[in-house]
């Protein structure tokens, strides 16, 4: 019977373990980044910028086009083959292959490629910035959940200790050694601690909701958040804000994003300046034509000729009363009449051309000037943004370093306070057992001790959060 019960309990625990899923801080960050619409938008924008870069690079390739025109003319029109006016319905066709290759256009193509590459890097940095903000919120909410869970555990242990003290007090009241009023004080302390545990559990649930919201994940009671091993370093060396700030400038995308924006603005100005330069291009084309008005046969000589002597009855001269007929000699090419079909006509009409085209801008509606002015305005604006971002970053670094240094000092003091109050509670407990002091002294001492322990937990996780932030400023990774 006992073996069956143990097997049944083991099965229950096994299925409960399967149903529950323990997640770490890094797993929560990964889930948040996967589910974030902002991160997805940044990824799509990066893909768009990548396509724009590829499109700009393709501008270096020549333009090659095939032109095919097939149609019918009715009435009086120009025969595309003979270039003469005719008054009949004809079918015509124009076919050609054209090439156009840009040789020089004021460096607009190369600067556009550089500008689009800078925009691609800008998009990547903005995506990293978005990811960092999301990760920071996840870390803050995750540590808040773990902190509240630890506070709840401490509060439960406080209730256990108070119950033990209350049991001792009940025995003393029954023995007539302790007054009922002192027992009531202990019961009031127990009620306060029970209220504290209810508030602590409520804080856990609220912190979980905030964390799930940051992760863009449906709240799930089966998920257990694994507590980190937070080690308090009482000998922590104070961080130097200047060193941390110099490192942040190298690693964080905050400033780098704006720097890429400035690079894009400078290249926009270079592109606009390119409108003032002449452009040089190479062109080449070849083509042929077809017309249905052309005879369908054509005499093709074979390279030989024949001499023909002809005499006309009207072509003579009179000498001394006698008519002498004049003989005419002509040469006629020999050959055959052959069909002149569609493809023969296309072959006979082939024409080609090639050359260089130079375009020198004189007046283009002030487009170059307006674009240069717009680029200058964008550069001034980005310079202002760069100064503001650097100022904000330096302020954030200095505040984080200052808070971390204060947290390190505060933990040392709170640890000393907890040790002292723990001794006070122990002394008060011994005095109550010996009937030397009133229970109110114990209640006050234990209340102060409990508050100090909660304050120590909060300070510990606050220090951990600040350590993560400062470390991130120094390395650029969580």
C-alpha positions, 0 to 999 in steps of 0.5 A: 500500500505504501509503495503504491502511494509513493508511486502515485505521488511520484507520477503526480510530481513528474507530470507537474514538472512536465507542465511547469517550465522554468525559464532563465533571464536570458531566455526571457530576453530571447522571447521578448526579442522574438515577439517584439513588433518593434524588433520585427519592424527594425529587421524589415527596415534593415532588409529594405535598406539592404535592397536600396544598397543593392539597387544603388550598386546596380546603377553601375551596370549599363542599360541594355534594352531591346525595342520591338515595334510591329504595326500597320499603316493605312492611307497616305504614309511614309514607307519605312523602307524606301522613305517615300510617300505611298498611299496604301496599307502596309505592315511595318516593323522596327527592331533594335538593341540599344546600350547606354553606359554611364561613364561619369555623373559627378560621382552621384552613383558612388556617393549614393552607394556610400549613402545607402550603405550608411543608411543600412548601418544606421538601420542596424544600429537602430535595431540594436538600440530597440533590442537594448531597450527591450532587454533592459525592461525585461531585466528590470521586471525579471529582477523585480519578480525574483526580488518579490519572490525572495521577499515572500520567502523571507516573510514566510520564514518570519511568520514561522518564527512568530508562530514559534514565539506565539506557541511559547507565549501561549504556554506561558499564559496558560502557566500564568507567567505571561499576561494576556496583553503580551500575547495579544501583541504577538498575535497582532505581529502575526497578523501584520506578517500575514498581511505582508505575505499577502502583499508580497504575493500580490506584488509577485503577480503584478511583477509577473504581469509586467514581465509578460507584457514586456515579453509580449507573452500571454500570462502563464501560471505554469512558467517559473522564473529561475532566480539568479545567484546574486552575490553581494560584493561588499568589497566592490571598487567604485566605478569611474564614470569617465572610463565607463562613458568612454567605453559606452561611446565605443560600444553603444548604438545610441551615439553610433546611430546618430553618427551614421545619420550624419554620414548619410546627410554629408553624402546627401550633400555630395550627391546634390553637388554632383548635379552641378557636374557634367555627365558623360555616357557611352551609347551604342545601338543596332537595329533593322526595319521591315515593310510589307510594301517592298517587292517580294522578289529581288534580282541578285547578280552573279558577278558576270555581264553580257554585251548586247548590240541593239539597232533601232530603225529610228537611230541612224545618220544620213551620209550622202543620201544614204542612211547608216544605222547606229549600233548601240552596245550595252553591258547587262549584269547576269544573275537570277531573280530570287525571293526577297522574304521577311528575313532577307529584308531584315538582313538588308536593313541592318544599321548600327551606331555608337558614340559618346554623349556629354551633358553639361548642366547650365540651369536646372531649376535651381535643383542642385542649390535647393538640394544642397541647402536641404542637406546643409539643414539636415547636417545642422539638425543631426549635429544638434541630435549628436550633442543631445545624445552624447549629453543624455548618454553621459548623464545616464552613465554618471547616474548609473555609476553614482547609484551603483556606488551608493548601492555598494555602500548602502548594502554594507550598512544594511548588512551591519544593520541586519546583523545588529537587529538580529542580535536584538531579536535574539536577546528580546526572545531570550528575555521573553522566555525568562520573563524579563521583558515585555513582548512589545519589545520583541515585537518592535525588535522583530519588526525592525529586523524584518524591515531591514531584511526586506530592505537588504533584499531590495538593495541586493537586486537593485545593486545587481540591476545597476551592475548589469547596466554599468557592465553593459555600458562598458561592453555593449552586451548584457 
